[in-house]
Amino acid sequence: MAVGQHILWGTPHSLYTGKARSYLIKKQIAFAERVPGNPHFLNDVVPAIGHMVLPVLETADGQLVQDTSAIIDHLDTQYPEPDLTPPGGVQQVVANFLDAFGSNYLLPLAMHYRWTYRAEQELFLQAEFARAVPPAIPYEQRLAMAGAIMNRFNGFLPNLGVTPAVIPAMEESYRELLAVLEAHFRLHPYLLGGRPSLADFGMMAPLYAHLARDPVPALLMRTIAPNVARWTERMNSPAIIDSDYADDSGAYPSDDAIPASLEDVLRVAFSHWAPGLAADAAQFEQWLASLGDAPSGTLVSHDGKRQVHPHVGRVSYAWRGVTVERASQPHSLWHLARAQALADRLPESDAHALQALLARTGGAEVMAIRTTRPIKRSENVLVLA
């Protein structure tokens, strides 16, 4: 185990920082959170990572770890307790799937609620983005600089598929998701029952920094899904057991079961994500074919540039009565593959149980979406295996 204190480079309004922060808190790992305006981050951390990105974990022994999945994998090997990995094979597949769903599918929706409603929450967002500007700069100047940063992020919406024609369907889909999450969190403190897991951390990414903190979506969440809002608060507390619930065991369900109410969450997740994933996989295969016999380590990118969330061409697909047009999302395929790899390794009896769960929740189609060439992370970017 590392000795000393870890540093989490991030900001309160950063989507993925929220996931890493929640994990560190629930694992009860000592850390200091610092903002990216710090000279050490700008002069040393960013060049070492290779691009500006949040969050980054600087470990107590000086290692730099980027990407929330890599951060969690790294720290889990050093801090076995408290154990936040469900014991059951099916439970682990479900946890990893919901991690991928929250971390990828919900990103455009979170960005929509932040930037489509920018005018209604402008000062809040300015204040938040000003936190990333070096604090030695006068505050009014920091706000002005924050506005320029905000304009850049605001411009991401079309590439994420957020257009006026699609927004009503997106908002309807979000209300559907909130409804099943609200029903679940009335009964259970965490997604897998009495104990947090990777499912909770992945879902915290969009549901906290954007959707529970930004004023417009925060009001929506707190008025129609108050138990979801309470869950976001719980996920930032080191305690495992919450006295709001009759079950104070702080445990996962026995016999590799999942809560019945979580099956409704899975039904929504599978149905909402399936069309986009299929389109991403088809575009990835088209891009792959254009490369010929590409060597291992080939950058997954449409233009050969390093990006945190690269694309390999645009996709267009029918979804909930509208047509979504956006940049492809190979990161979704990489993240989903983590859950699929666990499913592939299940013993026969567990595999049958998973197949039955997928049949009940409509997930077989999603879990069958595969790329002919595996994607992996290397030196903080996606490459071909």
Disulfide bonds with the S-S distance in Angstrom:
none
